[in-house]
Amino acid sequence: MTVTADPTAYGQVWAGRYDEWFDDRDSPADLVAFVDRFARDRSVLELGVGTGRVALPLARAGYRVHGVDASGEMLARLARKPGGDRVARTEADMSDFALGERFGVVTCLFSSLFLLPDQEAQIRCLATAARHTLPGGVVIIEGFVLNPQRWNNGRSVDTTDAGVSTGVLHRAAQTIETMRLDLDGDTVAVRRNRLRWVLPAELDLMARLAGLELVHRAQSLSGEPYTDDSDNQVSVYVRPATD
């Protein structure tokens, strides 16, 4: 199973069912409270904004929100939603763009950083995030934490409500390739994905290269403590006020 790294492919494959499967992943109240805790300015830039699962609650809470996504399909769905006109939208590769303004908070959530093809692209993304952050502002990155026990000889199989999902783990390359088979009416839809996972220690180092300093790590946007058993992490990095 080989998946081509294409920044526009995720939206082409997943946009039609994204809200149905993931819209309730986080409590809107929890994610707003998490951002409120660290925000020093009521402006947010979201990398990988998708269909607005995070951006819309933040806009309703009074934040000025700008979303960047490589998928025109995702951005179009965001624009059609109630309140979508309150979120500024830019179609671009989140690893390399320039908006000409800075924000108090920059977010990249739900393992969106892992959709970038390799370490170099991820480093560029964090550097781009830092350039768009106000001095004293924060960059919030969320990603899963790989659990090797989930994998059997580098393979995994999970059932879903409408089908089955398989995965192949390449530990040397730090990549996971997945294929999800779902019944869409009378047809079977095949959805492929590729992730380049990063452990927290590597993420911290990449953030340091971008001039960012770790100030907090939690298990989720609900704020649970990050522990040895955590399978997810939310890292908060500050851009020094003297920068």
Secondary structure, 3 states (H helix, E strand, C coil): CCCCCCCCHHHHHHHHHHHHHHCCCCCHHHHHHHHHHHCCCCEEEEECCCCCCCHHHHHHCCCEEEEEECCHHHHHHHHHCCCHHHEEEEECCCCCCCCCCCEEEEEECCCHHHHCCCHHHHHHHHHHHHHCEEEEEEEEEEEECCCHHHCECCEEEEECCCEEEEEEEECCCCEEEEEEEEEECCEEEEEEEEEECCCHHHHHHHHHHCCCEEEEEECCCCCCECCCCCCEEEEEEECCCCC
